[in-house]
């Protein structure tokens, strides 16, 4: 079996002449984008300040979902989920061992860094995350 993950990430669009046209964000100010079940806290709080580290968080949530075969959020409404993200109450599991008992400690450590609540505590680039994950693929 082969699993392929893809996503648009934080898309920016620009028209023809960069000197005369501004870059438009894919979403409007005050609008949040992304799948709430995999959304980074900073993305929920202020989408305009989210960067690649939000995608890194989402990768960690996706990884946990693939290991477990289900999400960790339950049957809450989208509004309840959104509020929980902002308050810090909806987190990815701290340890993948709670999902599956044969995850190597090194992979656990990488996972924890992927889903750290604070962006500065995560990998700072997708290349850095991929380099670390490659040892376990």
Secondary structure, 3 states (H helix, E strand, C coil): CCCCCCCCCCCEECCCCCCCCCCEECCCCCCCCCCHHHCCHHHHHCHHHCCHHHHHHHHHHHHHHHHHCCCCCCCCCHHHHHHHHHHCCCCCCCCHHHCCCCCCHHHHHHHHHHCCCCHHHCCCCHHHHHHHHHHHC
